[in-house]
Amino acid sequence: MLKNKSFNLEIKSVSDTGEFSGYASVFGVKDSHSDIVLPGAFKNTLERWTEKASLPAMLWMHNMNEPIGVYTVMKEDEKGLYVEGRLLVDDDQLAKRAHAHLKAKSISGLSIGYNIIDEEWSSEKGAWLLKDIELWEVSLVTFPSNDESRINDVKAAFREGELPKPSLVEKFLRDAGFSRSQSKAFMANGYKALRDADTTAPDLSALKSLTSIIKGE
């Protein structure tokens, strides 16, 4: 199941011709999904990409149909996953638009598309420690916290018969329109508790929204 993870965009430089550099991921930071990427998590996947003489795709908002450039450098350092790339500003109108947003600092996130190869739960940190990641793409995104990515994660898990992480499902319910108390009640005891969580029944529009999201409508 392909997952997405977003980070604050830490651009080191942006040139007039579309070259930029920065960090696509940082180590040791607990994110909203209760994940922490560990040093070395990208080592194996970068070695496999090197063997193929290629690098992960540069996409716009995780849209596989909208590549906007190429990465020329991708490596781990003591801080995280450092990248250098080039937007195809002369040949792609979307890349030109992305470049303008980068220079104006109106884009605030980079987000990786990946599969987890190895992870471990840490009770001490209250987080999943991501030890080995298969990296497929790195996208420019509007916000460092990508709600659409979270929705896609939950939908994909349901389709494959898996159970998403509880924290992810709770955020998913909030995205669908449920209140905080309703979402927490549902996670604790199911629909009956959700029905009794507030003095009024759950908003029908929220139920319709949730159904539509799960169905992919």
TAZIKA-V70066 format. One record per pair of residues at least 12 apart in sequence whose C-alpha atoms are under 8 Angstrom apart, sorted by the first residue. I is the first residue (numbers start at 1). GAP is how many residues later the second one is. If there is no record, write none. Layout:
i=I gap=GAP
i=I gap=GAP
//
This chain:
i=1 gap=114
i=1 gap=152
i=1 gap=155
i=1 gap=156
i=2 gap=111
i=2 gap=112
i=2 gap=113
i=2 gap=151
i=3 gap=110
i=3 gap=111
i=3 gap=112
i=3 gap=146
i=3 gap=150
i=4 gap=107
i=4 gap=108
i=4 gap=109
i=4 gap=110
i=4 gap=145
i=4 gap=146
i=4 gap=149
i=5 gap=106
i=5 gap=107
i=5 gap=108
i=5 gap=140
i=5 gap=141
i=5 gap=144
i=6 gap=19
i=6 gap=103
i=6 gap=104
i=6 gap=105
i=6 gap=106
i=6 gap=137
i=6 gap=138
i=6 gap=139
i=6 gap=140
i=7 gap=17
i=7 gap=18
i=7 gap=19
i=7 gap=102
i=7 gap=103
i=7 gap=104
i=7 gap=137
i=7 gap=138
i=8 gap=100
i=8 gap=101
i=8 gap=102
i=8 gap=135
i=8 gap=136
i=9 gap=13
i=9 gap=14
i=9 gap=15
i=9 gap=98
i=9 gap=99
i=9 gap=100
i=9 gap=101
i=9 gap=135
i=10 gap=12
i=10 gap=13
i=10 gap=14
i=11 gap=12
i=14 gap=88
i=14 gap=89
i=17 gap=70
i=17 gap=72
i=18 gap=68
i=18 gap=69
i=18 gap=70
i=18 gap=71
i=18 gap=81
i=19 gap=65
i=19 gap=66
i=19 gap=67
i=19 gap=68
i=20 gap=64
i=20 gap=65
i=20 gap=66
i=21 gap=61
i=21 gap=62
i=21 gap=63
i=21 gap=64
i=22 gap=60
i=22 gap=61
i=22 gap=62
i=23 gap=57
i=23 gap=58
i=23 gap=59
i=23 gap=60
i=23 gap=87
i=24 gap=56
i=24 gap=57
i=24 gap=58
i=24 gap=59
i=24 gap=86
i=24 gap=87
i=24 gap=88
i=24 gap=114
i=25 gap=12
i=25 gap=55
i=25 gap=56
i=25 gap=57
i=25 gap=85
i=25 gap=86
i=25 gap=87
i=26 gap=53
i=26 gap=54
i=26 gap=55
i=27 gap=12
i=27 gap=52
i=27 gap=53
i=30 gap=97
i=33 gap=134
i=33 gap=135
i=34 gap=92
i=34 gap=93
i=34 gap=94
i=34 gap=133
i=35 gap=92
i=35 gap=93
i=35 gap=94
i=35 gap=95
i=36 gap=91
i=36 gap=92
i=36 gap=93
i=36 gap=94
i=37 gap=92
i=37 gap=93
i=37 gap=94
i=38 gap=91
i=38 gap=92
i=38 gap=93
i=39 gap=37
i=39 gap=39
i=39 gap=41
i=39 gap=92
i=40 gap=36
i=40 gap=91
i=40 gap=92
i=41 gap=89
i=41 gap=90
i=41 gap=91
i=41 gap=92
i=42 gap=34
i=42 gap=39
i=42 gap=90
i=42 gap=91
i=42 gap=92
i=42 gap=93
i=43 gap=33
i=43 gap=89
i=44 gap=88
i=44 gap=89
i=44 gap=90
i=45 gap=88
i=45 gap=89
i=45 gap=90
i=46 gap=28
i=46 gap=29
i=46 gap=89
i=55 gap=16
i=55 gap=17
i=55 gap=19
i=56 gap=15
i=56 gap=79
i=56 gap=80
i=56 gap=81
i=56 gap=82
i=57 gap=12
i=57 gap=13
i=57 gap=14
i=57 gap=79
i=57 gap=80
i=57 gap=81
i=57 gap=82
i=58 gap=12
i=58 gap=13
i=58 gap=79
i=58 gap=80
i=58 gap=81
i=58 gap=82
i=59 gap=78
i=59 gap=79
i=59 gap=80
i=59 gap=81
i=60 gap=79
i=60 gap=80
i=60 gap=81
i=61 gap=78
i=61 gap=79
i=61 gap=80
i=61 gap=81
i=62 gap=49
i=62 gap=51
i=62 gap=75
i=62 gap=76
i=62 gap=77
i=62 gap=78
i=62 gap=79
i=68 gap=19
i=68 gap=20
i=68 gap=24
i=68 gap=26
i=68 gap=27
i=69 gap=16
i=69 gap=17
i=69 gap=18
i=69 gap=19
i=69 gap=26
i=70 gap=15
i=70 gap=16
i=70 gap=17
i=70 gap=18
i=71 gap=12
i=71 gap=13
i=71 gap=14
i=71 gap=15
i=72 gap=12
i=72 gap=13
i=72 gap=14
i=73 gap=12
i=87 gap=12
i=98 gap=42
i=106 gap=36
i=107 gap=33
i=107 gap=34
i=107 gap=35
i=107 gap=36
i=108 gap=33
i=108 gap=34
i=108 gap=35
i=108 gap=36
i=109 gap=31
i=109 gap=32
i=109 gap=33
i=109 gap=34
i=109 gap=35
i=109 gap=36
i=110 gap=28
i=110 gap=29
i=110 gap=30
i=110 gap=31
i=110 gap=34
i=111 gap=27
i=111 gap=28
i=111 gap=29
i=111 gap=30
i=111 gap=33
i=112 gap=23
i=112 gap=24
i=112 gap=25
i=112 gap=26
i=112 gap=27
i=113 gap=22
i=113 gap=23
i=113 gap=24
i=113 gap=25
i=113 gap=26
i=114 gap=19
i=114 gap=20
i=114 gap=21
i=114 gap=22
i=114 gap=23
i=115 gap=18
i=115 gap=19
i=115 gap=20
i=116 gap=14
i=116 gap=16
i=116 gap=17
i=116 gap=18
i=117 gap=14
i=117 gap=15
i=117 gap=16
i=117 gap=17
i=118 gap=12
i=118 gap=13
i=118 gap=14
i=118 gap=15
i=119 gap=12
i=119 gap=13
i=147 gap=28
i=150 gap=18
i=150 gap=22
i=151 gap=21
i=151 gap=62
i=154 gap=14
i=154 gap=15
i=154 gap=18
i=155 gap=58
i=155 gap=59
i=155 gap=61
i=158 gap=56
i=166 gap=21
i=169 gap=18
i=170 gap=13
i=170 gap=14
i=170 gap=17
i=173 gap=37
i=176 gap=30
i=176 gap=31
i=176 gap=33
i=176 gap=34
i=176 gap=37
i=177 gap=28
i=177 gap=29
i=177 gap=32
i=177 gap=33
i=178 gap=24
i=178 gap=25
i=178 gap=28
i=181 gap=16
i=181 gap=17
i=182 gap=12
i=182 gap=13
i=182 gap=15
i=182 gap=16
i=182 gap=20
i=185 gap=12
//
